[in-house]
């Protein structure tokens, strides 16, 4: 089925998967993800592991 959809749209299979994920992401989060809070203990890019800025 993925091959048929990819061929129909003229994309590779990986591009088709990427486009489907993007479409679903914005359907689930139409206003972006600013209001979504990370789970406690989640590592966030750009923050140090200590969380206090000191090493």
N, CA, C and O atoms as a Tripos MOL2 file, in Angstrom:
@<TRIPOS>MOLECULE
protein
  220   219    55     0     0
PROTEIN
NO_CHARGES

@<TRIPOS>ATOM
      1 N           0.8200   -1.1860    0.0000 N.3       1 UNK1
      2 CA          0.0000    0.0000    0.0000 C.3       1 UNK1
      3 C           0.8670    1.2550    0.0000 C.2       1 UNK1
      4 O           0.5640    2.2250   -0.6940 O.2       1 UNK1
      5 N           1.9610    1.2320    0.7900 N.am      2 UNK2
      6 CA          2.8640    2.3750    0.8370 C.3       2 UNK2
      7 C           3.4680    2.6400   -0.5390 C.2       2 UNK2
      8 O           3.5780    3.7910   -0.9620 O.2       2 UNK2
      9 N           3.8530    1.5860   -1.2280 N.am      3 UNK3
     10 CA          4.4120    1.7590   -2.5690 C.3       3 UNK3
     11 C           3.4000    2.3920   -3.5080 C.2       3 UNK3
     12 O           3.7530    3.2630   -4.3030 O.2       3 UNK3
     13 N           2.1620    1.9700   -3.4270 N.am      4 UNK4
     14 CA          1.1170    2.5100   -4.3000 C.3       4 UNK4
     15 C           0.8770    3.9970   -4.0140 C.2       4 UNK4
     16 O           0.7470    4.7920   -4.9450 O.2       4 UNK4
     17 N           0.8180    4.3750   -2.7430 N.am      5 UNK5
     18 CA          0.6050    5.7710   -2.3790 C.3       5 UNK5
     19 C           1.8040    6.6200   -2.8110 C.2       5 UNK5
     20 O           1.6310    7.7110   -3.3540 O.2       5 UNK5
     21 N           3.0080    6.1210   -2.5710 N.am      6 UNK6
     22 CA          4.2190    6.8450   -2.9610 C.3       6 UNK6
     23 C           4.2780    7.0400   -4.4750 C.2       6 UNK6
     24 O           4.6080    8.1250   -4.9530 O.2       6 UNK6
     25 N           3.9640    6.0090   -5.2110 N.am      7 UNK7
     26 CA          3.9960    6.0950   -6.6690 C.3       7 UNK7
     27 C           2.9270    7.0750   -7.1700 C.2       7 UNK7
     28 O           3.1800    7.8510   -8.0920 O.2       7 UNK7
     29 N           1.7630    7.0410   -6.5790 N.am      8 UNK8
     30 CA          0.6690    7.9290   -6.9720 C.3       8 UNK8
     31 C           1.0810    9.3980   -6.8150 C.2       8 UNK8
     32 O           0.8140   10.2190   -7.6920 O.2       8 UNK8
     33 N           1.7340    9.7230   -5.6890 N.am      9 UNK9
     34 CA          2.1310   11.1080   -5.4180 C.3       9 UNK9
     35 C           3.4880   11.4610   -6.0060 C.2       9 UNK9
     36 O           3.8730   12.6310   -6.0140 O.2       9 UNK9
     37 N           4.2150   10.4670   -6.4960 N.am     10 UNK10
     38 CA          5.5250   10.7170   -7.0860 C.3      10 UNK10
     39 C           6.6250   10.9190   -6.0660 C.2      10 UNK10
     40 O           7.6320   11.5650   -6.3560 O.2      10 UNK10
     41 N           6.4410   10.3700   -4.8650 N.am     11 UNK11
     42 CA          7.4350   10.4770   -3.7970 C.3      11 UNK11
     43 C           8.1120    9.1330   -3.5790 C.2      11 UNK11
     44 O           7.6380    8.0990   -4.0510 O.2      11 UNK11
     45 N           9.2390    9.1620   -2.8500 N.am     12 UNK12
     46 CA          9.8320    7.9140   -2.3850 C.3      12 UNK12
     47 C           8.9970    7.4190   -1.1970 C.2      12 UNK12
     48 O           8.1670    8.1560   -0.6650 O.2      12 UNK12
     49 N           9.2210    6.1920   -0.7980 N.am     13 UNK13
     50 CA          8.4580    5.6560    0.3370 C.3      13 UNK13
     51 C           8.7840    6.4240    1.6220 C.2      13 UNK13
     52 O           7.8870    6.7070    2.4160 O.2      13 UNK13
     53 N          10.0550    6.7610    1.8290 N.am     14 UNK14
     54 CA         10.4140    7.4800    3.0570 C.3      14 UNK14
     55 C           9.8170    8.8890    3.0540 C.2      14 UNK14
     56 O           9.3990    9.3810    4.1030 O.2      14 UNK14
     57 N           9.7730    9.5460    1.8880 N.am     15 UNK15
     58 CA          9.1400   10.8650    1.8160 C.3      15 UNK15
     59 C           7.6520   10.7800    2.0810 C.2      15 UNK15
     60 O           7.0760   11.6760    2.7000 O.2      15 UNK15
     61 N           7.0290    9.7200    1.6210 N.am     16 UNK16
     62 CA          5.6050    9.5210    1.8530 C.3      16 UNK16
     63 C           5.3290    9.3670    3.3440 C.2      16 UNK16
     64 O           4.3860    9.9620    3.8670 O.2      16 UNK16
     65 N           6.1450    8.5740    4.0290 N.am     17 UNK17
     66 CA          5.9870    8.3900    5.4760 C.3      17 UNK17
     67 C           6.1900    9.7240    6.1950 C.2      17 UNK17
     68 O           5.4130   10.0730    7.0840 O.2      17 UNK17
     69 N           7.2280   10.4670    5.8150 N.am     18 UNK18
     70 CA          7.5010   11.7630    6.4300 C.3      18 UNK18
     71 C           6.3340   12.7170    6.2460 C.2      18 UNK18
     72 O           5.9220   13.3860    7.1940 O.2      18 UNK18
     73 N           5.7980   12.7840    5.0380 N.am     19 UNK19
     74 CA          4.6680   13.6810    4.7750 C.3      19 UNK19
     75 C           3.4300   13.2740    5.5630 C.2      19 UNK19
     76 O           2.7000   14.1350    6.0530 O.2      19 UNK19
     77 N           3.1870   11.9740    5.6900 N.am     20 UNK20
     78 CA          2.0380   11.5180    6.4740 C.3      20 UNK20
     79 C           2.2000   11.8820    7.9540 C.2      20 UNK20
     80 O           1.2430   12.2990    8.6050 O.2      20 UNK20
     81 N           3.4280   11.7180    8.4790 N.am     21 UNK21
     82 CA          3.6790   12.0720    9.8800 C.3      21 UNK21
     83 C           3.4980   13.5640   10.1030 C.2      21 UNK21
     84 O           2.9020   13.9680   11.1010 O.2      21 UNK21
     85 N           4.0020   14.3940    9.1920 N.am     22 UNK22
     86 CA          3.8250   15.8400    9.3290 C.3      22 UNK22
     87 C           2.3440   16.2120    9.3370 C.2      22 UNK22
     88 O           1.9000   17.0200   10.1520 O.2      22 UNK22
     89 N           1.5990   15.6190    8.4320 N.am     23 UNK23
     90 CA          0.1710   15.9210    8.3330 C.3      23 UNK23
     91 C          -0.5480   15.5250    9.6250 C.2      23 UNK23
     92 O          -1.3850   16.2780   10.1230 O.2      23 UNK23
     93 N          -0.2280   14.3550   10.1630 N.am     24 UNK24
     94 CA         -0.8670   13.9010   11.4040 C.3      24 UNK24
     95 C          -0.4260   14.7420   12.5950 C.2      24 UNK24
     96 O          -1.2310   15.0270   13.4810 O.2      24 UNK24
     97 N           0.8570   15.1450   12.6260 N.am     25 UNK25
     98 CA          1.3510   15.9750   13.7160 C.3      25 UNK25
     99 C           0.5360   17.2540   13.8100 C.2      25 UNK25
    100 O           0.0810   17.6200   14.8930 O.2      25 UNK25
    101 N           0.3460   17.9330   12.6940 N.am     26 UNK26
    102 CA         -0.3800   19.2100   12.7200 C.3      26 UNK26
    103 C          -1.8680   19.0180   12.9280 C.2      26 UNK26
    104 O          -2.5580   19.9460   13.3500 O.2      26 UNK26
    105 N          -2.3750   17.8250   12.6360 N.am     27 UNK27
    106 CA         -3.7790   17.5430   12.9450 C.3      27 UNK27
    107 C          -3.9450   17.3970   14.4590 C.2      27 UNK27
    108 O          -4.9440   17.8450   15.0220 O.2      27 UNK27
    109 N          -2.9720   16.7730   15.1140 N.am     28 UNK28
    110 CA         -3.0320   16.5540   16.5580 C.3      28 UNK28
    111 C          -2.6840   17.8330   17.3260 C.2      28 UNK28
    112 O          -3.2950   18.1270   18.3530 O.2      28 UNK28
    113 N          -1.7010   18.5910   16.8280 N.am     29 UNK29
    114 CA         -1.2370   19.8200   17.4860 C.3      29 UNK29
    115 C          -1.4010   21.0130   16.5400 C.2      29 UNK29
    116 O          -0.4040   21.5620   16.0720 O.2      29 UNK29
    117 N          -2.6380   21.4220   16.2520 N.am     30 UNK30
    118 CA         -2.8300   22.5010   15.2770 C.3      30 UNK30
    119 C          -2.2360   23.8460   15.7130 C.2      30 UNK30
    120 O          -1.9170   24.6850   14.8710 O.2      30 UNK30
    121 N          -2.0910   24.0460   17.0010 N.am     31 UNK31
    122 CA         -1.5390   25.3080   17.5020 C.3      31 UNK31
    123 C          -0.0780   25.2070   17.8920 C.2      31 UNK31
    124 O           0.4510   26.1150   18.5340 O.2      31 UNK31
    125 N           0.5820   24.1280   17.5220 N.am     32 UNK32
    126 CA          1.9690   23.9200   17.9230 C.3      32 UNK32
    127 C           2.0550   23.1520   19.2290 C.2      32 UNK32
    128 O           1.0510   22.6480   19.7320 O.2      32 UNK32
    129 N           3.2530   23.0680   19.7710 N.am     33 UNK33
    130 CA          3.4680   22.2630   20.9780 C.3      33 UNK33
    131 C           3.8640   23.0950   22.1980 C.2      33 UNK33
    132 O           4.3150   22.5320   23.1950 O.2      33 UNK33
    133 N           3.7070   24.4140   22.1440 N.am     34 UNK34
    134 CA          4.1000   25.2570   23.2800 C.3      34 UNK34
    135 C           3.3640   24.9020   24.5600 C.2      34 UNK34
    136 O           3.9290   25.0130   25.6480 O.2      34 UNK34
    137 N           2.1190   24.4780   24.4490 N.am     35 UNK35
    138 CA          1.3250   24.1660   25.6420 C.3      35 UNK35
    139 C           1.5960   22.7540   26.1750 C.2      35 UNK35
    140 O           1.1350   22.4090   27.2630 O.2      35 UNK35
    141 N           2.3310   21.9440   25.4260 N.am     36 UNK36
    142 CA          2.6210   20.5730   25.8420 C.3      36 UNK36
    143 C           3.8170   20.5930   26.7760 C.2      36 UNK36
    144 O           4.9030   21.0320   26.4000 O.2      36 UNK36
    145 N           3.6120   20.1130   28.0020 N.am     37 UNK37
    146 CA          4.6750   20.0870   29.0000 C.3      37 UNK37
    147 C           5.4010   18.7470   28.9620 C.2      37 UNK37
    148 O           4.7570   17.7060   28.8320 O.2      37 UNK37
    149 N           6.7510   18.7520   29.0740 N.am     38 UNK38
    150 CA          7.4930   17.4840   29.1040 C.3      38 UNK38
    151 C           7.2100   16.7120   30.3880 C.2      38 UNK38
    152 O           6.8600   17.2880   31.4170 O.2      38 UNK38
    153 N           7.3690   15.4180   30.3010 N.am     39 UNK39
    154 CA          7.1790   14.5870   31.4860 C.3      39 UNK39
    155 C           8.3090   14.8360   32.4700 C.2      39 UNK39
    156 O           9.4190   15.1770   32.0610 O.2      39 UNK39
    157 N           8.0420   14.6690   33.7770 N.am     40 UNK40
    158 CA          9.0960   14.8630   34.7710 C.3      40 UNK40
    159 C          10.2930   13.9530   34.4790 C.2      40 UNK40
    160 O          10.1260   12.7590   34.2280 O.2      40 UNK40
    161 N          11.4860   14.5210   34.5130 N.am     41 UNK41
    162 CA         12.7090   13.7600   34.2680 C.3      41 UNK41
    163 C          13.0970   13.6680   32.8020 C.2      41 UNK41
    164 O          14.1240   13.0720   32.4760 O.2      41 UNK41
    165 N          12.3000   14.2460   31.9120 N.am     42 UNK42
    166 CA         12.6200   14.1890   30.4810 C.3      42 UNK42
    167 C          13.8350   15.0530   30.1890 C.2      42 UNK42
    168 O          13.9630   16.1520   30.7290 O.2      42 UNK42
    169 N          14.7250   14.5650   29.3420 N.am     43 UNK43
    170 CA         15.8780   15.3490   28.9410 C.3      43 UNK43
    171 C          15.4380   16.2900   27.8210 C.2      43 UNK43
    172 O          14.8310   15.8610   26.8390 O.2      43 UNK43
    173 N          15.7480   17.5710   27.9790 N.am     44 UNK44
    174 CA         15.3480   18.5820   27.0110 C.3      44 UNK44
    175 C          16.5970   19.1290   26.3400 C.2      44 UNK44
    176 O          17.5440   19.5360   27.0140 O.2      44 UNK44
    177 N          16.5990   19.1370   25.0270 N.am     45 UNK45
    178 CA         17.7290   19.6240   24.2570 C.3      45 UNK45
    179 C          18.0560   21.0620   24.6510 C.2      45 UNK45
    180 O          17.1630   21.9040   24.7480 O.2      45 UNK45
    181 N          19.3440   21.3380   24.8780 N.am     46 UNK46
    182 CA         19.7590   22.6820   25.2370 C.3      46 UNK46
    183 C          19.8600   22.9290   26.7280 C.2      46 UNK46
    184 O          20.3630   23.9730   27.1410 O.2      46 UNK46
    185 N          19.3940   21.9940   27.5480 N.am     47 UNK47
    186 CA         19.5010   22.1220   28.9810 C.3      47 UNK47
    187 C          20.5660   21.1640   29.4800 C.2      47 UNK47
    188 O          20.6890   20.0500   28.9720 O.2      47 UNK47
    189 N          21.3450   21.5970   30.4830 N.am     48 UNK48
    190 CA         22.3360   20.6970   31.0440 C.3      48 UNK48
    191 C          21.6420   19.6640   31.9310 C.2      48 UNK48
    192 O          20.4860   19.8330   32.3210 O.2      48 UNK48
    193 N          22.3650   18.6020   32.2370 N.am     49 UNK49
    194 CA         21.7660   17.4970   33.0160 C.3      49 UNK49
    195 C          21.5020   17.9010   34.4600 C.2      49 UNK49
    196 O          20.5640   17.3870   35.0700 O.2      49 UNK49
    197 N          22.2980   18.8050   35.0280 N.am     50 UNK50
    198 CA         22.1070   19.2210   36.4210 C.3      50 UNK50
    199 C          20.8500   20.0810   36.5540 C.2      50 UNK50
    200 O          20.1900   20.0610   37.5930 O.2      50 UNK50
    201 N          20.5230   20.8300   35.5100 N.am     51 UNK51
    202 CA         19.3310   21.6640   35.5560 C.3      51 UNK51
    203 C          19.5230   22.9950   36.2150 C.2      51 UNK51
    204 O          18.6140   23.8260   36.2120 O.2      51 UNK51
    205 N          20.7350   23.2300   36.8050 N.am     52 UNK52
    206 CA         20.9450   24.4910   37.5030 C.3      52 UNK52
    207 C          21.9710   25.3850   36.7950 C.2      52 UNK52
    208 O          22.2670   26.4800   37.2750 O.2      52 UNK52
    209 N          22.5070   24.9380   35.6810 N.am     53 UNK53
    210 CA         23.4360   25.7520   34.9130 C.3      53 UNK53
    211 C          24.8630   25.7020   35.4050 C.2      53 UNK53
    212 O          25.7430   26.2810   34.7690 O.2      53 UNK53
    213 N          25.1350   25.0200   36.5350 N.am     54 UNK54
    214 CA         26.4960   24.9410   37.0710 C.3      54 UNK54
    215 C          27.0570   23.5620   36.8510 C.2      54 UNK54
    216 O          26.3290   22.5700   36.8200 O.2      54 UNK54
    217 N          28.3720   23.5130   36.6980 N.am     55 UNK55
    218 CA         29.0520   22.2120   36.5350 C.3      55 UNK55
    219 C          30.2990   22.1810   37.3580 C.2      55 UNK55
    220 O          31.0130   21.1780   37.3590 O.2      55 UNK55
@<TRIPOS>BOND
     1     1     2 1
     2     2     3 1
     3     3     4 2
     4     3     5 am
     5     5     6 1
     6     6     7 1
     7     7     8 2
     8     7     9 am
     9     9    10 1
    10    10    11 1
    11    11    12 2
    12    11    13 am
    13    13    14 1
    14    14    15 1
    15    15    16 2
    16    15    17 am
    17    17    18 1
    18    18    19 1
    19    19    20 2
    20    19    21 am
    21    21    22 1
    22    22    23 1
    23    23    24 2
    24    23    25 am
    25    25    26 1
    26    26    27 1
    27    27    28 2
    28    27    29 am
    29    29    30 1
    30    30    31 1
    31    31    32 2
    32    31    33 am
    33    33    34 1
    34    34    35 1
    35    35    36 2
    36    35    37 am
    37    37    38 1
    38    38    39 1
    39    39    40 2
    40    39    41 am
    41    41    42 1
    42    42    43 1
    43    43    44 2
    44    43    45 am
    45    45    46 1
    46    46    47 1
    47    47    48 2
    48    47    49 am
    49    49    50 1
    50    50    51 1
    51    51    52 2
    52    51    53 am
    53    53    54 1
    54    54    55 1
    55    55    56 2
    56    55    57 am
    57    57    58 1
    58    58    59 1
    59    59    60 2
    60    59    61 am
    61    61    62 1
    62    62    63 1
    63    63    64 2
    64    63    65 am
    65    65    66 1
    66    66    67 1
    67    67    68 2
    68    67    69 am
    69    69    70 1
    70    70    71 1
    71    71    72 2
    72    71    73 am
    73    73    74 1
    74    74    75 1
    75    75    76 2
    76    75    77 am
    77    77    78 1
    78    78    79 1
    79    79    80 2
    80    79    81 am
    81    81    82 1
    82    82    83 1
    83    83    84 2
    84    83    85 am
    85    85    86 1
    86    86    87 1
    87    87    88 2
    88    87    89 am
    89    89    90 1
    90    90    91 1
    91    91    92 2
    92    91    93 am
    93    93    94 1
    94    94    95 1
    95    95    96 2
    96    95    97 am
    97    97    98 1
    98    98    99 1
    99    99   100 2
   100    99   101 am
   101   101   102 1
   102   102   103 1
   103   103   104 2
   104   103   105 am
   105   105   106 1
   106   106   107 1
   107   107   108 2
   108   107   109 am
   109   109   110 1
   110   110   111 1
   111   111   112 2
   112   111   113 am
   113   113   114 1
   114   114   115 1
   115   115   116 2
   116   115   117 am
   117   117   118 1
   118   118   119 1
   119   119   120 2
   120   119   121 am
   121   121   122 1
   122   122   123 1
   123   123   124 2
   124   123   125 am
   125   125   126 1
   126   126   127 1
   127   127   128 2
   128   127   129 am
   129   129   130 1
   130   130   131 1
   131   131   132 2
   132   131   133 am
   133   133   134 1
   134   134   135 1
   135   135   136 2
   136   135   137 am
   137   137   138 1
   138   138   139 1
   139   139   140 2
   140   139   141 am
   141   141   142 1
   142   142   143 1
   143   143   144 2
   144   143   145 am
   145   145   146 1
   146   146   147 1
   147   147   148 2
   148   147   149 am
   149   149   150 1
   150   150   151 1
   151   151   152 2
   152   151   153 am
   153   153   154 1
   154   154   155 1
   155   155   156 2
   156   155   157 am
   157   157   158 1
   158   158   159 1
   159   159   160 2
   160   159   161 am
   161   161   162 1
   162   162   163 1
   163   163   164 2
   164   163   165 am
   165   165   166 1
   166   166   167 1
   167   167   168 2
   168   167   169 am
   169   169   170 1
   170   170   171 1
   171   171   172 2
   172   171   173 am
   173   173   174 1
   174   174   175 1
   175   175   176 2
   176   175   177 am
   177   177   178 1
   178   178   179 1
   179   179   180 2
   180   179   181 am
   181   181   182 1
   182   182   183 1
   183   183   184 2
   184   183   185 am
   185   185   186 1
   186   186   187 1
   187   187   188 2
   188   187   189 am
   189   189   190 1
   190   190   191 1
   191   191   192 2
   192   191   193 am
   193   193   194 1
   194   194   195 1
   195   195   196 2
   196   195   197 am
   197   197   198 1
   198   198   199 1
   199   199   200 2
   200   199   201 am
   201   201   202 1
   202   202   203 1
   203   203   204 2
   204   203   205 am
   205   205   206 1
   206   206   207 1
   207   207   208 2
   208   207   209 am
   209   209   210 1
   210   210   211 1
   211   211   212 2
   212   211   213 am
   213   213   214 1
   214   214   215 1
   215   215   216 2
   216   215   217 am
   217   217   218 1
   218   218   219 1
   219   219   220 2
@<TRIPOS>SUBSTRUCTURE
     1 UNK1         2 RESIDUE 1 A UNK
     2 UNK2         6 RESIDUE 1 A UNK
     3 UNK3        10 RESIDUE 1 A UNK
     4 UNK4        14 RESIDUE 1 A UNK
     5 UNK5        18 RESIDUE 1 A UNK
     6 UNK6        22 RESIDUE 1 A UNK
     7 UNK7        26 RESIDUE 1 A UNK
     8 UNK8        30 RESIDUE 1 A UNK
     9 UNK9        34 RESIDUE 1 A UNK
    10 UNK10       38 RESIDUE 1 A UNK
    11 UNK11       42 RESIDUE 1 A UNK
    12 UNK12       46 RESIDUE 1 A UNK
    13 UNK13       50 RESIDUE 1 A UNK
    14 UNK14       54 RESIDUE 1 A UNK
    15 UNK15       58 RESIDUE 1 A UNK
    16 UNK16       62 RESIDUE 1 A UNK
    17 UNK17       66 RESIDUE 1 A UNK
    18 UNK18       70 RESIDUE 1 A UNK
    19 UNK19       74 RESIDUE 1 A UNK
    20 UNK20       78 RESIDUE 1 A UNK
    21 UNK21       82 RESIDUE 1 A UNK
    22 UNK22       86 RESIDUE 1 A UNK
    23 UNK23       90 RESIDUE 1 A UNK
    24 UNK24       94 RESIDUE 1 A UNK
    25 UNK25       98 RESIDUE 1 A UNK
    26 UNK26      102 RESIDUE 1 A UNK
    27 UNK27      106 RESIDUE 1 A UNK
    28 UNK28      110 RESIDUE 1 A UNK
    29 UNK29      114 RESIDUE 1 A UNK
    30 UNK30      118 RESIDUE 1 A UNK
    31 UNK31      122 RESIDUE 1 A UNK
    32 UNK32      126 RESIDUE 1 A UNK
    33 UNK33      130 RESIDUE 1 A UNK
    34 UNK34      134 RESIDUE 1 A UNK
    35 UNK35      138 RESIDUE 1 A UNK
    36 UNK36      142 RESIDUE 1 A UNK
    37 UNK37      146 RESIDUE 1 A UNK
    38 UNK38      150 RESIDUE 1 A UNK
    39 UNK39      154 RESIDUE 1 A UNK
    40 UNK40      158 RESIDUE 1 A UNK
    41 UNK41      162 RESIDUE 1 A UNK
    42 UNK42      166 RESIDUE 1 A UNK
    43 UNK43      170 RESIDUE 1 A UNK
    44 UNK44      174 RESIDUE 1 A UNK
    45 UNK45      178 RESIDUE 1 A UNK
    46 UNK46      182 RESIDUE 1 A UNK
    47 UNK47      186 RESIDUE 1 A UNK
    48 UNK48      190 RESIDUE 1 A UNK
    49 UNK49      194 RESIDUE 1 A UNK
    50 UNK50      198 RESIDUE 1 A UNK
    51 UNK51      202 RESIDUE 1 A UNK
    52 UNK52      206 RESIDUE 1 A UNK
    53 UNK53      210 RESIDUE 1 A UNK
    54 UNK54      214 RESIDUE 1 A UNK
    55 UNK55      218 RESIDUE 1 A UNK
